[in-house]
Amino acid sequence: MLLKQLSDGTGESIPMACQDWANTKAAYRFLSNERVSEESILAGHFQCTRERFAATDEMALVLHDTTEFSYHREDGRAIGLLSNSHIGTKSRPRHHKVCGILMHSSLAVTTEGLPLGLSAVKFWTREEFKGTNALKKHINPTRVPIEEKESIRWLQNLSESTALLGAPERCVHIGDRESDIYELFCADRDIDTHFVLRTCVDRLAGDGDHTIADEMEEVNCKGLHRVEVRDKKGNTREAVLELKYRRIRILPPIGKQKRYPPLTLTVIHAQERDAPKGSEAIDWKLITDLPVRSRVEAIEKLDWYALRRKIEVFHKIMKSGCKAEDSKLRTAERLVNLIATFCIMSWRIFWMTMLNRSTAGASPKFALTPLEIELLDRLVKDKATRKSQRKTLPDYLTKIAQLGGYLARASDPPPGNMVMWRGLARLTDIELGFMMGAKNVGN
């Protein structure tokens, strides 16, 4: 019931979404109840993710990423710390602590980018923040066991996601440079699943007398790949990438060679040729357990990694659409329960957005109720060229986007998440008004 109320008022505060004191008080009691946890809130969603994955017979990408939810509180001890920062002037700096919650999420998507659902989520807070640079002054981080680091969340989500989906051979785990962890490579091998990660560590290779970079320098360009690149201002250009790949024997860190074995992995380098002045050249260095025997297979792994941005979009929906960082709840436990609820809402918005791009012939009943279909037909008139044609799910999803401000011109790209959540919120209000009007007329 709370999920429905929050969905009906996406981006609104709890009192605004709940509308009256009784429902608002019930929501606060639910979020503060000790018997309620993020595991119980997300359990049903995880099961549905498993079922959607089982309904496919292709590879699925499990996207992993960490995000922060920061909050402004006079006393942040009930929430936890994110970082220490300095504000003020150079002559009079002031120490400032940022409080908040960290979330490491794993999102399963198809190779076309359709989100199947979350497969694992970890929340945590810090009692006292210690920066990496400060730690390096006292201890070598590579000699600290992974179990004593926050990085353990990568291994935990890898294991839990693979166990949930139940078909490790069909899972490919995708991560950014933060996931370049040797223990993760070994954990992947132990559970017989796969990964494509962006690497940033130049590890020892071969017999230990050289590094990965040394070996890749010897590899000739094995093909070119043209991609369209968009800068921060929205301008696009075509980039030509030189592709290199090689299967390499990689050694664990020196301090951990007794615990972990050498692994034979594939390293892929994609570097832009003749990047224009003023533009940041593309330089991707990926590592995977999968074999790469041709230019086509190398491009496939690059395309898979490029889909990692989908989980950043998912986090953006939580923050910009659901306004997860605007909550005034006072404790970490309550905020975590609320964020877990927002996870389900954000996935649904993201799912409907991507459905519009990947299910060309699906029936609108796949995602919408008969009343929603009828209201959309009344609210958004079909173009003359579409009146005599069978309307599909993408047609109705576009109508929802139009309610949110999408213009649907011939030259416009597919609607994004922002217009979708605006349109869904407006459709919900219209549906509620219609039902109330029908009830009053009936009486």
Order of alpha helices (4+ residues) and beta strands (2+ residues): alpha-alpha-alpha-alpha-beta-beta-beta-beta-alpha-alpha-beta-alpha-beta-beta-beta-alpha-beta-beta-beta-beta-alpha-alpha-alpha-alpha-alpha-alpha
